[in-house]
Amino acid sequence: MDIPPGQYLVFRCSGPLPGAVIEGWRAVWAFFERPDALRRAYTVDFEAYREPERVEIWIAVRETV
């Protein structure tokens, strides 16, 4: 899989699956609802399963200047 370069915000989740991933996505949505949050790029988002109960959710964000 080729992941394009850019800025990503990483949300780390741990615990039994799929519950940990569901809670992780809830954290993503809550974060981006904040008025002061970075802006999503809507280009590439992906989940990286590191261990049986550890997942990272990578969200592409717009470049900051």
C-alpha positions as CSV (number, residue, x, y, z in Angstrom):
1,M,0.0,0.0,0.0
2,D,1.3,3.4,-0.9
3,I,0.5,6.2,1.5
4,P,1.0,9.7,0.1
5,P,3.2,12.1,2.0
6,G,1.5,14.8,4.0
7,Q,0.5,15.8,7.5
8,Y,-1.4,13.2,9.5
9,L,-2.9,13.4,13.0
10,V,-2.7,10.0,14.8
11,F,-5.2,8.8,17.3
12,R,-4.1,5.8,19.3
13,C,-6.6,3.2,20.6
14,S,-6.2,0.2,22.8
15,G,-8.4,-2.5,24.1
16,P,-10.5,-5.3,22.7
17,L,-11.6,-5.0,19.1
18,P,-13.8,-3.8,17.5
19,G,-14.8,-1.7,20.5
20,A,-11.4,0.1,20.7
21,V,-11.6,1.1,17.0
22,I,-15.2,2.3,17.4
23,E,-14.2,4.5,20.4
24,G,-11.2,5.7,18.5
25,W,-13.4,6.9,15.6
26,R,-15.7,8.6,18.1
27,A,-12.6,10.5,19.4
28,V,-11.7,11.5,15.8
29,W,-15.2,12.9,15.1
30,A,-15.3,14.7,18.5
31,F,-11.9,16.2,17.9
32,F,-12.8,17.6,14.5
33,E,-16.1,19.1,15.7
34,R,-14.1,21.6,17.8
35,P,-13.9,25.1,16.3
36,D,-10.2,25.3,17.0
37,A,-9.3,21.9,15.5
38,L,-7.0,21.3,12.5
39,R,-8.9,20.8,9.3
40,R,-9.2,17.4,7.6
41,A,-7.7,17.1,4.2
42,Y,-10.2,14.3,3.2
43,T,-7.5,12.6,1.1
44,V,-6.3,9.6,3.0
45,D,-7.4,8.1,6.3
46,F,-6.3,4.7,7.5
47,E,-6.1,2.3,10.4
48,A,-2.8,0.6,11.4
49,Y,-3.2,-2.5,13.5
50,R,0.0,-2.7,15.5
51,E,-0.8,-5.5,17.9
52,P,-3.9,-7.6,18.7
53,E,-5.4,-4.8,20.9
54,R,-3.5,-1.7,19.7
55,V,-4.6,0.4,16.7
56,E,-3.7,3.8,15.3
57,I,-6.1,5.8,13.2
58,W,-4.3,8.2,10.9
59,I,-6.2,11.2,9.6
60,A,-4.9,13.4,6.8
61,V,-5.0,17.1,7.8
62,R,-4.5,20.2,5.7
63,E,-1.0,21.6,5.7
64,T,-0.4,24.4,8.2
65,V,1.6,27.5,7.4
